[in-house]
Amino acid sequence: MPKIKSAKKSRQHAQIAKQGILFNKDFGQHILKNPLIIQSMVEKSALRPTDIALEIGPGTGNMTVKLLEKTKKVVACEIDPRLVAELQKRVQGTHYEKKLQIMIGDVLKTDLPFFDVCVANIPYQISSPLVFKLLLHRPFFRCAVLMFQREFAQRLVAKPGDKLYCRLSVNTQLLARVDILMKVGKNNFRPPPKVESSVKNKTLSAAFKQTAVITTLEKNYRIYCSKENKVIPDDLDMKLMIDAILVRSKSESKRARTMDIDDFLVHVHLLPSM
């Protein structure tokens, strides 16, 4: 009988299993393990001793400890109770214990407190909604140093004409200055992430024919009219209104990825005038 090879187990995996920590794929848990990358992210955030830092997904606390060394307080948002327990054990009995506030739950459903700087390694599946949540956060914070999957980061900084230029690019660059600070290989994470994504290139006319888009625009238009005491026609047809705006701006056949922020602002200003 041929010998059956036993599955190889890495030393790291054995250590994790021994600790009782098995990372949850549903949460997109990929722990940043390289201390040099962690140190570089902390340095690039230019933290001050009086700062309150927000960390999203602290994991086992590798980044958290570095943030605690540099700031007055760290607010850590973690969805996994097992990792919360590990983080609490890590600071228990140290002078960092009183400086750490842990918020347990889904960060997308949590009201974020005041903070000066956000430093985080972001799970891929919440990247887009989290960016919008941070962009809309008030009061304003000073800066955010965030780790994203590479293609997502490239979308944030993409310019008109780039194949990755999209709604995310426009909204982010309209409200913030954004740069890519460094590239980080997948072997710096435990376990190494495997992420694929795709990009579509629709004309504006095709994009605005989607039912979800029309519904959202109509809802926003009704809220605008209510606030401005503007009468809403009984026969309001948002699809016809959108078509009229696209014809008026000569944009029916334009592709969104070729338009810059000023082009999009033209359409925003045309809607209230209809």
C-alpha positions as CSV (number, residue, x, y, z in Angstrom):
1,M,0.0,0.0,0.0
2,P,1.4,3.5,-0.9
3,K,2.0,5.8,2.0
4,I,-0.5,8.6,2.4
5,K,1.2,11.9,3.0
6,S,-0.1,13.8,6.0
7,A,-1.2,17.4,5.5
8,K,1.6,19.8,6.4
9,K,0.8,22.3,9.1
10,S,2.8,25.5,9.4
11,R,4.3,26.5,12.7
12,Q,2.1,29.6,12.6
13,H,-1.1,27.7,12.1
14,A,-0.2,25.3,15.0
15,Q,0.4,28.3,17.3
16,I,-2.9,29.9,16.3
17,A,-4.8,26.7,16.9
18,K,-3.1,26.3,20.2
19,Q,-4.3,29.7,21.2
20,G,-7.8,28.7,20.1
21,I,-8.0,31.4,17.4
22,L,-9.3,30.3,14.0
23,F,-9.8,33.3,11.7
24,N,-13.3,33.9,10.5
25,K,-13.6,34.1,6.7
26,D,-17.0,35.8,7.0
27,F,-15.4,38.7,8.7
28,G,-12.6,38.9,6.1
29,Q,-10.0,38.4,8.9
30,H,-6.5,38.8,7.6
31,I,-4.1,39.8,10.4
32,L,-1.2,42.1,9.5
33,K,1.8,40.3,10.9
34,N,4.8,42.2,9.6
35,P,6.0,44.6,12.4
36,L,7.8,46.8,9.9
37,I,4.6,47.4,8.0
38,I,2.7,48.2,11.2
39,Q,5.4,50.6,12.3
40,S,5.4,52.3,8.9
41,M,1.6,52.8,9.0
42,V,1.8,54.3,12.5
43,E,4.7,56.7,11.5
44,K,2.8,57.8,8.3
45,S,-0.2,58.7,10.4
46,A,1.8,61.4,12.2
47,L,0.2,60.8,15.6
48,R,0.4,63.3,18.4
49,P,0.4,62.5,22.2
50,T,-2.9,64.4,22.5
51,D,-4.7,62.4,19.7
52,I,-7.6,59.9,20.0
53,A,-7.0,57.2,17.4
54,L,-9.7,55.0,15.9
55,E,-8.7,51.5,14.9
56,I,-11.1,49.3,12.9
57,G,-10.6,45.5,13.2
58,P,-7.7,45.5,15.7
59,G,-7.5,41.7,15.5
60,T,-4.9,40.4,18.0
61,G,-3.7,43.9,18.8
62,N,-0.4,44.2,16.9
63,M,-1.3,47.6,15.6
64,T,-3.3,48.6,18.7
65,V,-0.2,48.4,21.0
66,K,1.8,50.7,18.7
67,L,-1.1,53.2,18.6
68,L,-1.4,53.1,22.4
69,E,2.3,54.0,22.7
70,K,1.8,57.2,20.6
71,T,-1.6,58.6,21.6
72,K,-3.8,59.7,24.5
73,K,-6.5,57.1,23.7
74,V,-7.3,54.4,21.3
75,V,-10.9,53.4,20.3
76,A,-10.8,49.9,18.8
77,C,-13.9,48.6,16.9
78,E,-14.0,44.8,16.7
79,I,-16.9,42.5,15.6
80,D,-15.4,39.2,16.8
81,P,-15.8,38.6,20.6
82,R,-12.9,36.1,20.6
83,L,-10.5,38.7,19.3
84,V,-11.9,41.3,21.8
85,A,-11.0,38.8,24.6
86,E,-7.4,38.5,23.2
87,L,-7.0,42.2,23.0
88,Q,-8.2,42.7,26.5
89,K,-5.8,40.1,27.8
90,R,-2.9,41.8,25.9
91,V,-3.3,45.1,27.8
92,Q,-4.6,43.7,31.1
93,G,-2.4,44.9,34.0
94,T,-0.5,47.4,31.9
95,H,-0.6,51.2,31.8
96,Y,-2.3,50.9,28.4
97,E,-5.5,49.3,29.9
98,K,-7.1,52.7,30.8
99,K,-6.1,54.2,27.4
100,L,-8.0,51.5,25.4
101,Q,-11.7,51.7,24.7
102,I,-13.1,48.7,22.8
103,M,-16.4,48.9,20.9
104,I,-17.8,45.5,20.1
105,G,-20.0,45.2,17.0
106,D,-20.3,45.9,13.3
107,V,-18.5,49.2,12.6
108,L,-20.9,49.9,9.7
109,K,-23.8,49.9,12.2
110,T,-22.0,51.7,14.9
111,D,-22.1,55.5,15.7
112,L,-18.4,56.4,15.7
113,P,-17.1,58.6,18.5
114,F,-14.9,61.7,18.1
115,F,-11.4,60.8,16.9
116,D,-8.4,62.6,15.3
117,V,-6.8,59.9,13.2
118,C,-8.0,56.5,11.9
119,V,-5.5,53.7,11.3
120,A,-6.7,50.3,10.2
121,N,-6.3,47.2,8.1
122,I,-9.8,47.0,6.4
123,P,-11.6,43.8,5.5
124,Y,-12.2,43.8,1.7
125,Q,-16.0,43.2,1.9
126,I,-16.6,46.4,3.9
127,S,-14.1,48.6,2.1
128,S,-16.5,50.7,0.1
129,P,-19.3,51.3,2.7
130,L,-16.6,52.1,5.3
131,V,-15.0,54.7,3.1
132,F,-18.3,56.5,2.6
133,K,-19.0,56.2,6.3
134,L,-15.7,57.9,7.1
135,L,-16.1,60.6,4.4
136,L,-19.5,61.5,6.0
137,H,-18.2,61.4,9.6
138,R,-18.6,64.6,11.6
139,P,-16.8,66.3,13.2
140,F,-14.0,66.1,10.7
141,F,-10.9,64.0,11.6
142,R,-7.4,64.9,10.5
143,C,-6.4,61.9,8.5
144,A,-6.8,58.2,7.9
145,V,-4.1,55.6,7.1
146,L,-6.0,52.6,5.8
147,M,-4.9,49.2,4.4
148,F,-7.0,48.1,1.4
149,Q,-6.8,45.4,-1.2
150,R,-4.6,46.8,-4.0
151,E,-7.2,47.2,-6.7
152,F,-9.6,49.0,-4.3
153,A,-6.9,51.4,-3.4
154,Q,-6.2,52.1,-7.0
155,R,-9.9,52.9,-7.5
156,L,-9.7,55.5,-4.8
157,V,-6.9,57.4,-6.6
158,A,-8.0,56.7,-10.2
159,K,-8.3,59.6,-12.6
160,P,-10.8,60.3,-15.5
161,G,-10.0,57.9,-18.3
162,D,-8.5,55.2,-16.1
163,K,-10.2,51.8,-16.3
164,L,-10.7,51.8,-12.5
165,Y,-12.2,55.3,-12.4
166,C,-15.7,55.0,-10.8
167,R,-18.3,56.5,-8.4
168,L,-15.9,55.7,-5.5
169,S,-13.1,57.7,-7.2
170,V,-15.3,60.7,-7.7
171,N,-16.9,60.8,-4.2
172,T,-13.6,60.2,-2.5
173,Q,-11.6,62.8,-4.4
174,L,-14.5,65.3,-4.0
175,L,-14.3,65.1,-0.2
176,A,-10.7,64.2,0.6
177,R,-7.1,64.2,-0.6
178,V,-6.1,60.6,-1.2
179,D,-2.8,59.0,-2.0
180,I,-1.3,55.5,-2.1
181,L,1.5,55.4,0.6
182,M,2.9,51.9,0.1
183,K,2.4,48.5,-1.5
184,V,2.1,45.5,0.8
185,G,2.5,41.9,-0.4
186,K,-0.1,39.3,0.6
187,N,2.5,37.3,2.5
188,N,2.6,40.0,5.1
189,F,-0.9,38.8,6.3
190,R,-2.1,35.7,8.1
191,P,-3.8,34.0,6.4
192,P,-2.7,35.5,2.9
193,P,-5.8,37.1,1.3
194,K,-7.1,35.9,-2.1
195,V,-9.3,38.6,-3.6
196,E,-10.7,39.0,-7.2
197,S,-12.8,41.9,-8.5
198,S,-14.2,43.2,-11.7
199,V,-15.0,46.7,-13.2
200,K,-17.8,47.6,-15.6
201,N,-17.8,50.4,-18.1
202,K,-21.4,51.6,-18.8
203,T,-22.6,54.7,-20.5
204,L,-24.3,57.3,-18.2
205,S,-27.6,56.5,-20.0
206,A,-27.3,52.8,-19.3
207,A,-26.3,53.4,-15.7
208,F,-29.3,55.6,-15.0
209,K,-31.8,53.1,-16.4
210,Q,-31.2,50.8,-13.4
211,T,-34.3,50.7,-11.2
212,A,-32.3,51.0,-8.0
213,V,-30.5,54.2,-9.3
214,I,-33.8,55.8,-10.3
215,T,-35.4,55.0,-7.0
216,T,-32.5,56.4,-5.0
217,L,-32.5,59.6,-7.1
218,E,-36.2,60.1,-6.8
219,K,-36.0,59.7,-3.0
220,N,-33.2,62.2,-2.8
221,Y,-35.0,64.6,-5.1
222,R,-38.1,64.5,-2.9
223,I,-36.1,65.2,0.2
224,Y,-34.4,68.2,-1.5
225,C,-37.8,69.6,-2.6
226,S,-39.2,69.2,0.9
227,K,-36.3,71.1,2.4
228,E,-36.4,73.8,-0.2
229,N,-40.3,74.1,-0.1
230,K,-40.4,73.2,-3.8
231,V,-43.6,71.8,-5.2
232,I,-43.3,68.2,-6.5
233,P,-45.4,67.6,-9.6
234,D,-48.1,64.9,-9.1
235,D,-47.0,63.3,-12.4
236,L,-43.3,63.2,-11.4
237,D,-41.4,60.8,-13.7
238,M,-37.8,60.6,-12.5
239,K,-36.7,58.5,-15.5
240,L,-37.9,61.2,-17.9
241,M,-36.3,63.9,-15.8
242,I,-33.0,62.1,-15.9
243,D,-33.2,61.6,-19.7
244,A,-33.9,65.4,-20.1
245,I,-30.8,66.2,-18.0
246,L,-28.6,63.9,-20.0
247,V,-29.9,65.4,-23.3
248,R,-29.5,69.0,-21.9
249,S,-25.9,68.3,-20.9
250,K,-25.1,66.3,-24.0
251,S,-24.0,63.3,-21.9
252,E,-26.3,60.5,-23.0
253,S,-23.5,58.5,-24.7
254,K,-20.7,59.6,-22.3
255,R,-18.9,57.0,-20.2
256,A,-18.7,57.8,-16.5
257,R,-15.0,56.9,-16.4
258,T,-14.1,59.7,-18.8
259,M,-15.7,62.4,-16.7
260,D,-14.0,64.5,-14.1
261,I,-15.4,65.9,-10.9
262,D,-16.5,69.1,-12.5
263,D,-18.5,67.2,-15.1
264,F,-20.4,65.3,-12.3
265,L,-21.1,68.6,-10.4
266,V,-22.7,70.0,-13.6
267,H,-25.3,67.2,-13.4
268,V,-25.8,67.7,-9.7
269,H,-26.7,71.4,-10.3
270,L,-29.0,70.6,-13.2
271,L,-31.3,68.4,-11.2
272,P,-32.7,71.1,-8.9
273,S,-33.4,73.4,-11.9
274,M,-35.6,70.9,-13.6
